[in-house]
């Protein structure tokens, strides 16, 4: 009986790992689909406001930051609340991720009154 329980637990762990890997692949495929929608190949950089980050930069990001960065690219200019609505994550979480992307130099932040807007500064992109 104990051997069967161990075997079942091991199988469940393997299935969980497979699920995690599939989720990562799906997120990477989202990036590739976005590239194709904009008529770009995997080695070309984005130059418009809707998708300014190149694919290699996006793929090198951790999954949680990639999702946030892609959402900002789609929206063009957005608050943490708007990004959170798209990603289905808490506003506070998105705010932290957006500020992290600002610190990393991928996004710019501009305050208008009480709201902070995040966007990609395409003028300073090389």
PALUM-706002 format. One record per residue: x, y, z of N, C-alpha, C, O in turn. Coordinates in nm, 4 decimals. Each point is the difference from the previous one (the first is absolute). Example, Ala and Ser with C-alpha at 12.3 -4.5 7.8 and 13.67 -1.06 7.14 Angstrom:
! PALUM-706002
[[1.3190 -0.5690 0.7800] [-0.0890 0.1190 0.0000] [0.0900 0.1200 0.0000] [0.1036 -0.0019 0.0665]] [[-0.1386 0.1069 -0.1385] [0.0820 0.1190 0.0060] [-0.0770 0.1090 0.0730] [0.0509 0.1108 0.0169]] 
//
This chain:
! PALUM-706002
[[0.0813 -0.1193 0.0000] [-0.0813 0.1193 0.0000] [0.0863 0.1266 0.0000] [-0.0314 0.0962 -0.0701]] [[0.1388 -0.0958 0.1477] [0.0863 0.1166 0.0090] [0.0717 0.0255 -0.1318] [0.0189 0.1150 -0.0396]] [[0.0206 -0.2212 -0.0276] [0.0697 0.0149 -0.1272] [-0.0928 0.0635 -0.1036] [0.0438 0.0827 -0.0799]] [[-0.1699 -0.1203 0.0809] [-0.0981 0.0560 -0.0931] [-0.0211 0.1488 0.0286] [-0.0096 0.0796 -0.0934]] [[0.0022 -0.0410 0.2207] [-0.0168 0.1404 0.0373] [0.1189 0.0829 -0.0469] [-0.0166 0.1109 -0.0508]] [[0.1367 -0.1656 0.0682] [0.1202 0.0693 -0.0447] [-0.0010 0.0175 -0.1516] [0.0339 0.1066 -0.0515]] [[-0.0724 -0.2104 -0.0178] [-0.0058 0.0038 -0.1456] [-0.1031 0.1033 -0.0470] [0.0248 0.0726 -0.0963]] [[-0.1386 -0.0657 0.1627] [-0.1042 0.0967 -0.0350] [0.0485 0.1427 0.0244] [-0.0218 0.0878 -0.0835]] [[0.0868 -0.0641 0.1960] [0.0510 0.1334 0.0312] [0.1066 0.0426 -0.1007] [0.0037 0.1151 -0.0435]] [[0.0828 -0.2097 0.0073] [0.1046 0.0299 -0.0969] [-0.0616 0.0346 -0.1353] [0.0448 0.0928 -0.0674]] [[-0.1471 -0.1675 0.0283] [-0.0683 0.0278 -0.1262] [-0.0655 0.1379 0.0019] [0.0042 0.0719 -0.0998]] [[-0.0642 -0.0349 0.2119] [-0.0637 0.1307 0.0123] [0.1037 0.1128 -0.0086] [-0.0256 0.1041 -0.0605]] [[0.1406 -0.1254 0.1207] [0.1064 0.1003 -0.0073] [0.0486 0.0190 -0.1440] [0.0236 0.1122 -0.0449]] [[-0.0096 -0.2221 -0.0247] [0.0424 0.0067 -0.1401] [-0.1043 0.0736 -0.0835] [0.0348 0.0827 -0.0842]] [[-0.1615 -0.1122 0.1070] [-0.1064 0.0681 -0.0736] [-0.0029 0.1497 0.0310] [-0.0255 0.0810 -0.0891]] [[0.0508 -0.0440 0.2128] [0.0053 0.1412 0.0379] [0.1133 0.0717 -0.0730] [-0.0174 0.1121 -0.0478]] [[0.1329 -0.1769 0.0394] [0.1137 0.0573 -0.0719] [-0.0339 0.0192 -0.1479] [0.0325 0.1031 -0.0590]] [[-0.0971 -0.2016 0.0005] [-0.0396 0.0091 -0.1404] [-0.0975 0.1159 -0.0184] [0.0111 0.0759 -0.0962]] [[-0.1060 -0.0623 0.1878] [-0.0969 0.1098 -0.0067] [0.0708 0.1350 0.0078] [-0.0311 0.0900 -0.0779]] [[0.1247 -0.0745 0.1695] [0.0752 0.1255 0.0132] [0.0747 0.0327 -0.1281] [-0.0012 0.1142 -0.0458]] [[0.0662 -0.2143 -0.0118] [0.0749 0.0217 -0.1232] [-0.0918 0.0377 -0.1163] [0.0358 0.0838 -0.0828]] [[-0.1534 -0.1450 0.0767] [-0.0957 0.0343 -0.1049] [-0.0502 0.1429 0.0160] [-0.0183 0.0706 -0.0992]] [[-0.0039 -0.0275 0.2220] [-0.0436 0.1380 0.0243] [0.1069 0.0991 -0.0441] [-0.0315 0.1039 -0.0579]] [[0.1575 -0.1355 0.0851] [0.1102 0.0874 -0.0430] [0.0064 0.0058 -0.1527] [0.0196 0.1067 -0.0582]] [[-0.0363 -0.2216 -0.0051] [0.0016 -0.0027 -0.1463] [-0.1160 0.0800 -0.0583] [0.0169 0.0702 -0.0997]] [[-0.1335 -0.0803 0.1609] [-0.1159 0.0761 -0.0468] [0.0260 0.1497 0.0085] [-0.0357 0.0744 -0.0913]] [[0.0970 -0.0302 0.1993] [0.0305 0.1423 0.0136] [0.0997 0.0445 -0.1057] [-0.0128 0.1093 -0.0553]] [[0.1104 -0.1913 0.0271] [0.0972 0.0344 -0.1035] [-0.0660 0.0017 -0.1381] [0.0355 0.0812 -0.0854]] [[-0.1299 -0.1698 0.0646] [-0.0726 -0.0014 -0.1269] [-0.0836 0.1265 -0.0159] [-0.0160 0.0499 -0.1113]] [[-0.0377 0.0026 0.2222] [-0.0745 0.1262 -0.0056] [0.0888 0.1105 -0.0553] [-0.0443 0.0820 -0.0805]] [[0.1687 -0.0802 0.1236] [0.0950 0.1003 -0.0493] [0.0192 -0.0172 -0.1499] [-0.0020 0.0977 -0.0748]] [[0.0203 -0.2199 0.0315] [0.0216 -0.0263 -0.1418] [-0.1237 0.0380 -0.0826] [0.0130 0.0531 -0.1103]] [[-0.1311 -0.0799 0.1631] [-0.1238 0.0359 -0.0704] [-0.0106 0.1509 -0.0126] [-0.0382 0.0510 -0.1053]] [[0.0715 0.0207 0.2116] [-0.0012 0.1464 -0.0047] [0.0947 0.0503 -0.1079] [-0.0321 0.0935 -0.0733]] [[0.1483 -0.1558 0.0640] [0.0965 0.0399 -0.1024] [-0.0578 -0.0199 -0.1402] [0.0141 0.0861 -0.0868]] [[-0.0778 -0.1983 0.0665] [-0.0563 -0.0286 -0.1312] [-0.1142 0.0956 -0.0340] [-0.0162 0.0394 -0.1155]] [[-0.0626 -0.0023 0.2164] [-0.1098 0.0940 -0.0244] [0.0524 0.1327 -0.0518] [-0.0663 0.0673 -0.0789]] [[0.1857 -0.0296 0.1238] [0.0575 0.1277 -0.0393] [0.0926 -0.0144 -0.1202] [0.0680 0.0954 -0.0378]] [[-0.0649 -0.2137 -0.0220] [0.0791 -0.0216 -0.1198] [0.1496 0.0020 0.0230] [0.0760 0.0343 -0.0906]] [[-0.0324 -0.0705 0.2101] [0.1430 0.0012 0.0314] [0.0505 -0.1433 0.0091] [-0.0738 -0.0914 0.0371]] [[0.2014 0.0736 -0.0717] [0.0616 -0.1304 0.0202] [0.0612 -0.0031 0.1380] [0.0076 0.1032 0.0666]] [[0.0357 -0.2181 -0.0229] [0.0507 -0.0148 0.1365] [0.1268 0.0793 0.0270] [0.0315 0.0251 0.1163]] [[0.0418 0.0150 -0.2179] [0.1245 0.0731 0.0229] [-0.0154 0.1506 -0.0172] [0.0927 0.0752 0.0301]] [[-0.2090 -0.0297 -0.0783] [-0.0203 0.1429 -0.0186] [-0.0504 0.0641 0.1269] [-0.0678 -0.0639 0.0806]] [[0.1009 0.1896 -0.0631] [-0.0486 0.0767 0.1136] [-0.1318 0.0655 -0.0359] [-0.0273 0.0286 -0.1166]] [[-0.0534 -0.0053 0.2176] [-0.1208 0.0782 -0.0181] [0.0395 0.1458 -0.0049] [0.0932 0.0419 0.0686]] [[-0.1630 0.0353 -0.1488] [0.0275 0.1426 -0.0034] [-0.1244 0.0832 0.0237] [0.0099 0.1224 0.0091]] [[-0.1263 -0.1837 0.0011] [-0.1204 0.0783 0.0260] [-0.0404 -0.0105 0.1459] [0.0462 -0.0876 0.0730]] [[-0.1346 0.1799 -0.0316] [-0.0394 0.0086 0.1404] [-0.0741 -0.1243 0.0478] [0.0057 -0.0312 0.1190]] [[-0.0746 -0.0405 -0.2064] [-0.0767 -0.1149 0.0439] [0.0867 -0.1199 0.0346] [-0.0460 -0.0906 0.0695]] [[0.1696 0.0878 -0.1160] [0.0871 -0.1129 0.0305] [0.1464 0.0383 -0.0151] [0.0642 -0.0425 -0.0961]] [[-0.0096 0.1212 0.1876] [0.1346 0.0525 -0.0169] [0.1136 -0.0898 0.0471] [0.1151 0.0254 -0.0355]] [[-0.1418 -0.1261 0.1115] [0.1066 -0.0865 0.0516] [0.0266 -0.1126 -0.0984] [-0.0932 -0.0587 -0.0550]] [[0.2204 0.0289 0.0330] [0.0302 -0.1079 -0.0937] [-0.0234 -0.1359 0.0658] [-0.0053 -0.0115 0.1224]] [[-0.0083 -0.0883 -0.2043] [-0.0373 -0.1328 0.0480] [0.1041 -0.0587 0.0944] [-0.0360 -0.0651 0.0980]] [[0.1623 0.0865 -0.1251] [0.1028 -0.0582 0.0865] [-0.0032 0.0620 0.1395] [0.0218 -0.0685 0.0999]] [[-0.0492 0.1985 -0.0944] [-0.0136 0.0666 0.1303] [-0.1183 -0.0576 0.0751] [0.0103 -0.0321 0.1184]] [[-0.1232 0.0191 -0.1875] [-0.1198 -0.0543 0.0654] [0.0220 -0.1436 0.0463] [-0.0404 -0.0368 0.1103]] [[0.1033 -0.0429 -0.1930] [0.0218 -0.1399 0.0371] [0.1010 -0.0149 0.1133] [-0.0021 -0.0993 0.0728]] [[0.0899 0.1972 -0.0580] [0.0989 -0.0073 0.1074] [-0.0573 0.0424 0.1353] [0.0605 -0.0252 0.1043]] [[-0.1764 0.0891 -0.1066] [-0.0632 0.0447 0.1246] [-0.0641 -0.1169 0.0738] [-0.0385 -0.0994 -0.0615]] [[0.0273 0.1118 0.1938] [-0.0785 -0.1001 0.0738] [-0.1452 0.0050 -0.0485] [-0.0469 0.1040 -0.0462]] [[-0.0219 -0.2141 0.0569] [-0.1366 -0.0111 -0.0521] [-0.0928 0.1087 0.0524] [-0.0776 0.0578 -0.0761]] [[0.0853 -0.0298 0.2056] [-0.0923 0.0975 0.0584] [0.0239 0.1406 -0.0551] [-0.0954 0.0750 -0.0206]] [[0.2211 -0.0386 -0.0034] [0.0289 0.1315 -0.0568] [-0.0327 0.0053 -0.1490] [-0.0427 0.1035 -0.0512]] [[0.0629 -0.2143 -0.0170] [-0.0313 -0.0056 -0.1434] [-0.1488 0.0264 -0.0232] [-0.0374 0.0753 -0.0899]] [[-0.0453 -0.1370 0.1709] [-0.1445 0.0180 -0.0150] [-0.0378 0.1470 0.0190] [-0.0819 0.0538 -0.0744]] [[0.1414 0.0097 0.1732] [-0.0269 0.1413 0.0260] [0.0514 0.0866 -0.1149] [-0.0702 0.0904 -0.0453]] [[0.1920 -0.1170 -0.0021] [0.0592 0.0792 -0.1084] [-0.0817 -0.0125 -0.1287] [-0.0225 0.0995 -0.0688]] [[-0.0216 -0.2194 0.0363] [-0.0805 -0.0209 -0.1206] [-0.1318 0.0753 0.0113] [-0.0482 0.0575 -0.0976]] [[-0.0091 -0.0583 0.2161] [-0.1270 0.0708 0.0205] [0.0177 0.1499 -0.0208] [-0.0842 0.0638 -0.0631]] [[0.1921 -0.0072 0.1150] [0.0264 0.1432 -0.0203] [0.0228 0.0278 -0.1485] [-0.0447 0.1026 -0.0513]] [[0.1129 -0.1920 -0.0171] [0.0207 0.0170 -0.1442] [-0.1327 0.0024 -0.0747] [-0.0190 0.0804 -0.0913]] [[-0.0705 -0.1665 0.1293] [-0.1311 -0.0051 -0.0649] [-0.0808 0.1263 0.0271] [-0.0646 0.0542 -0.0897]] [[0.0690 -0.0079 0.2148] [-0.0796 0.1162 0.0389] [0.0651 0.1323 -0.0425] [-0.0689 0.1006 -0.0171]] [[0.1991 -0.1012 0.0005] [0.0709 0.1211 -0.0388] [0.0400 0.0854 0.1186] [0.1178 0.0313 0.0171]] [[-0.2126 0.0058 0.0634] [0.0215 0.0826 0.1192] [-0.1101 -0.0385 0.0979] [-0.1180 0.0041 -0.0348]] [[0.1553 -0.0415 0.1564] [-0.1012 -0.0538 0.0902] [0.0370 0.0210 0.1468] [0.1169 0.0168 0.0348]] [[-0.2186 -0.0181 0.0489] [0.0205 0.0033 0.1444] [0.0117 -0.1443 0.0502] [-0.0291 -0.0950 -0.0727]] [[0.0717 0.0809 0.1966] [0.0097 -0.1341 0.0589] [-0.1372 -0.0662 0.0033] [-0.0108 -0.1212 -0.0190]] [[-0.0926 0.1988 0.0427] [-0.1373 -0.0531 0.0032] [-0.0397 -0.0570 -0.1361] [-0.0587 -0.1080 -0.0075]] [[0.0901 0.1795 -0.0989] [-0.0333 -0.0468 -0.1351] [0.0769 -0.1263 -0.0354] [-0.0551 -0.0910 -0.0619]] [[0.1806 0.0851 0.1003] [0.0814 -0.1190 -0.0256] [-0.0556 -0.1178 0.0804] [-0.0093 -0.1116 -0.0512]] [[-0.0275 0.1368 0.1770] [-0.0538 -0.1056 0.0861] [-0.1296 -0.0573 -0.0563] [-0.0247 -0.1201 0.0106]] [[-0.0577 0.2051 -0.0700] [-0.1244 -0.0484 -0.0605] [0.0281 -0.0960 -0.1143] [-0.0729 -0.0973 -0.0191]] [[0.1779 0.1242 -0.0567] [0.0361 -0.0856 -0.1135] [0.0650 -0.1309 0.0446] [-0.0274 -0.1059 -0.0564]] [[0.1132 0.1136 0.1575] [0.0757 -0.1183 0.0415] [-0.0730 -0.0849 0.1030] [0.0402 -0.1127 0.0289]] [[-0.1484 0.1682 0.0265] [-0.0787 -0.0702 0.1036] [0.0807 -0.0202 0.1286] [-0.0205 -0.0968 0.0732]] [[0.1130 0.1906 -0.0473] [0.0769 -0.0034 0.1245] [-0.0371 0.1230 0.0823] [-0.0630 0.0928 -0.0505]] [[0.1022 -0.0931 0.1760] [-0.0309 0.1124 0.0888] [0.0722 0.1266 -0.0466] [0.1107 -0.0073 -0.0535]] [[-0.1735 0.1228 0.0740] [0.0599 0.1273 -0.0390] [0.1335 0.0223 0.0690] [0.0953 0.0469 -0.0622]] [[-0.0879 -0.0802 0.1908] [0.1242 0.0187 0.0749] [0.1142 -0.0844 -0.0584] [0.1147 0.0444 -0.0046]] [[-0.1468 -0.1637 -0.0387] [0.0998 -0.0883 -0.0613] [0.0491 0.0615 -0.1308] [0.1202 0.0069 -0.0253]] [[-0.2148 0.0377 -0.0572] [0.0377 0.0614 -0.1280] [0.0794 0.1285 0.0222] [0.0943 0.0284 -0.0738]] [[-0.1317 0.0479 0.1737] [0.0735 0.1223 0.0310] [0.1463 -0.0315 0.0318] [0.0907 0.0693 -0.0458]] [[-0.0694 -0.1732 0.1238] [0.1362 -0.0412 0.0343] [0.0759 -0.0452 -0.1244] [0.1163 0.0361 -0.0182]] [[-0.1807 -0.1145 -0.0668] [0.0650 -0.0478 -0.1222] [0.0316 0.1160 -0.0943] [0.1079 0.0046 -0.0591]] [[-0.2021 0.0890 0.0451] [0.0210 0.1145 -0.0878] [0.1167 0.0856 0.0491] [0.0835 0.0436 -0.0792]] [[-0.0785 -0.0202 0.2093] [0.1103 0.0782 0.0557] [0.1334 -0.0731 -0.0162] [0.1038 0.0634 -0.0189]] [[-0.1068 -0.1951 0.0261] [0.1214 -0.0781 -0.0227] [0.0469 0.0166 -0.1451] [0.1195 0.0143 -0.0256]] [[-0.2136 -0.0163 -0.0684] [0.0344 0.0187 -0.1409] [0.0532 0.1417 -0.0257] [0.0849 0.0197 -0.0870]] [[-0.1349 0.0788 0.1628] [0.0516 0.1361 -0.0095] [0.1450 0.0031 0.0481] [0.0864 0.0585 -0.0652]] [[-0.0605 -0.1215 0.1792] [0.1364 -0.0045 0.0536] [0.0966 -0.0711 -0.0934] [0.1177 0.0353 -0.0077]] [[-0.1676 -0.1348 -0.0626] [0.0833 -0.0748 -0.0936] [0.0222 0.0773 -0.1305] [0.0839 -0.0384 -0.0815]] [[-0.1581 0.1462 0.0622] [0.0168 0.0836 -0.1181] [-0.0874 -0.0363 -0.1183] [0.0167 0.0576 -0.1076]] [[-0.1092 -0.1508 0.1233] [-0.0862 -0.0409 -0.1107] [-0.1207 0.0905 -0.0168] [-0.0499 0.0168 -0.1113]] [[0.0021 0.0420 0.2210] [-0.1167 0.0871 -0.0047] [0.0329 0.1358 0.0583] [0.0981 0.0159 0.0726]] [[-0.1817 0.0824 -0.1055] [0.0062 0.1329 0.0592] [-0.1277 0.0194 0.0821] [-0.1028 -0.0630 -0.0250]] [[0.1131 0.1523 0.1238] [-0.1133 0.0273 0.0878] [-0.0248 0.1499 0.0010] [0.0926 0.0801 0.0132]] [[-0.2182 -0.0443 -0.0272] [-0.0372 0.1411 0.0007] [-0.1218 0.0188 0.0894] [-0.0989 -0.0723 -0.0123]] [[0.1067 0.1689 0.1015] [-0.1118 0.0285 0.0897] [-0.0866 0.1107 -0.0580] [0.0498 0.1001 -0.0516]] [[-0.1795 -0.1206 0.0614] [-0.0978 0.1028 -0.0334] [-0.0997 0.0033 0.1145] [-0.0895 -0.0841 0.0086]] [[0.1059 0.1815 0.0786] [-0.0832 0.0052 0.1196] [0.0355 -0.1161 0.0905] [0.1164 -0.0196 0.0351]] [[-0.2159 -0.0563 0.0019] [0.0219 -0.1144 0.0883] [0.0328 -0.1275 -0.0759] [0.0410 -0.0994 0.0599]] [[-0.0585 0.1017 -0.1896] [0.0218 -0.1216 -0.0802] [0.1409 -0.0044 -0.0576] [0.0570 0.1022 -0.0382]] [[-0.0031 -0.2223 0.0332] [0.1305 -0.0231 -0.0629] [-0.0240 -0.0805 -0.1270] [-0.0646 -0.1048 0.0022]] [[0.1172 0.1553 -0.1118] [-0.0137 -0.0682 -0.1279] [0.1349 -0.0604 -0.0390] [0.1052 0.0618 0.0162]] [[-0.1119 -0.1834 -0.0677] [0.1195 -0.0721 -0.0427] [-0.0049 -0.0175 -0.1511] [-0.1060 -0.0253 -0.0574]] [[0.2215 0.0389 -0.0059] [0.0080 -0.0122 -0.1449] [0.1437 -0.0311 -0.0398] [0.0921 0.0111 0.0809]] [[-0.0748 -0.0501 -0.2063] [0.1340 -0.0251 -0.0524] [0.0443 0.1271 -0.0699] [-0.0731 0.0550 -0.0822]] [[0.1921 -0.0086 0.1146] [0.0560 0.1209 -0.0592] [0.0675 -0.0370 -0.1307] [0.1185 -0.0335 -0.0016]] [[-0.1922 0.0391 -0.1072] [0.0561 -0.0429 -0.1286] [0.0999 0.0997 -0.0569] [0.0781 -0.0357 -0.0881]] [[-0.0785 0.1604 0.1364] [0.0946 0.0991 -0.0495] [0.1428 -0.0336 0.0387] [0.0932 0.0264 -0.0759]] [[-0.0755 -0.0851 0.1948] [0.1346 -0.0326 0.0470] [0.0406 -0.1436 -0.0296] [0.1062 -0.0446 0.0434]] [[-0.1890 -0.0274 -0.1160] [0.0344 -0.1372 -0.0398] [0.0998 0.0058 -0.1138] [-0.0098 0.0847 -0.0888]] [[0.1062 -0.1760 0.0924] [0.1003 -0.0025 -0.1073] [-0.0427 -0.0922 -0.1109] [0.0718 -0.0150 -0.0989]] 
//
